[in-house]
């Protein structure tokens, strides 16, 4: 069983890397800016969605995620349209390159990168650029320009290091890929990076205890707490349904057909099926 699980992890690393390369490619994203509040914005691109949350203060800017390295110049240009203040902090919600790719360039420009301790471990293991010098465990805080930002890690979901970034004064939560919104960006369990379909709904239960109205997903349009709750319920439904099918001795192909028909899983999620069968049996 150990050997089989290790093989799944290796395949997941290769496939997930190919997915990100194919989605992000070497081409910069075409970006637009969504105003959430007077000092809080989301840099978004509609074609291959991926969000950067921007908090503007009179002492600098805080970002949540920074997309691929190739997007650095365009992200900075969009921030400059909002404020002349420098980017002081970048919080990486997890280790994937479509969320941390700009870290190294941000650091060269003077920004401090912050991640969960678990995310840093995955970055070290993958020899990824832009590793943080500052990490937190379970809960952290950033104070900038009289504004406070809270960082939470409630457990495993998309990866083993998922961070939720909470803006309490704004009643806004940035979720990274622990929540993706829209049919084109559904639930994807990265087993190579410590993800867990079994724990995912309970991790979201922790996030839902926070007091917020607006949600910035890792991918997709800015949305509401009600939509996050619906997504949480869908992760529980997947967990329950797959376990039921495994008890009934369904084959991998049969499980995959149900995931497609009942939960609209796509070709990129297919790589998670082996991991699901191991974890949820």
Phi, psi and omega in degrees: 000319179300316181296320180296317180294320178298321179297319177300318181298315181297314179297321180296319178301311183296314183290320181293322176298319178295321178299311182296320179296318180293324182282317183270326180052196176267005186264134175297147177285150171272118191254152167224166184242130176252123177277123177265309172217180187301330182240011182228126187224164173233124171273122193225149170229131191281330187288307174239086191302141176189127193252144172238117176274138185234116173255122181259129174228173179278003177240007180139180186243142172245131177249147166250110182070159183213023171060207180278161178303323183293343180270356187304309184299318181291324177296313179299320179298320179291322177296320181297332176291337183267326186196150172277354183294146180286157174281116184263323184226144170233120176260119179267121184287335174194182195270354185296147188295338177280001176237340183240000188300330180273359186305311185299317179292324176298318179295319178300329180273000174108003180278152175258127180264135180234135175220171167292157179299323180294319179297319178299321179297319178294324177293320177296313180300324181269002182052046183275147179285162174073034180290146183284153169262347180236131178228169175224162179235111177075311180212137178216170182221145170232131179240123185211126176056036179078007180244145183244139178234135181249138181246134182228144167235113185262353181142190184277147176207254177300318174227186177271001184234018187304132179247135172256131182250119189248128176252089190297322181291337181261346185057048182232141177234127171260128192253350193058203185276009169294342172218120173239143190239120179121152183296333184281345183227066185276183181305129177224119182267116177267090181294329177298327181260025174084010181293163183207118172289331181291319184272340190309309182298326181286328174298317178292329175302320178297316180296323183290347176287341180287158184264097181211162178245323189249143182233131171257105180285166176297323176221140179111178184285151173303136188216205190240167176298325179299322179290325175297320179295320176298318180296319177303315180296325179292325177293324176291322179297318177298312180304311183292316184293316180294318178300317179301316181294325178292321176299324180278005177064034176290151180279168177301317180297320179294320178296317180296320179298320178292319179299323178289313187283322184267332186237004177057036176292150183242186187298329181288329177283342183302330180294344181274353189295318179301315179297318177302316183294326178286315186287324191258008180289000000 
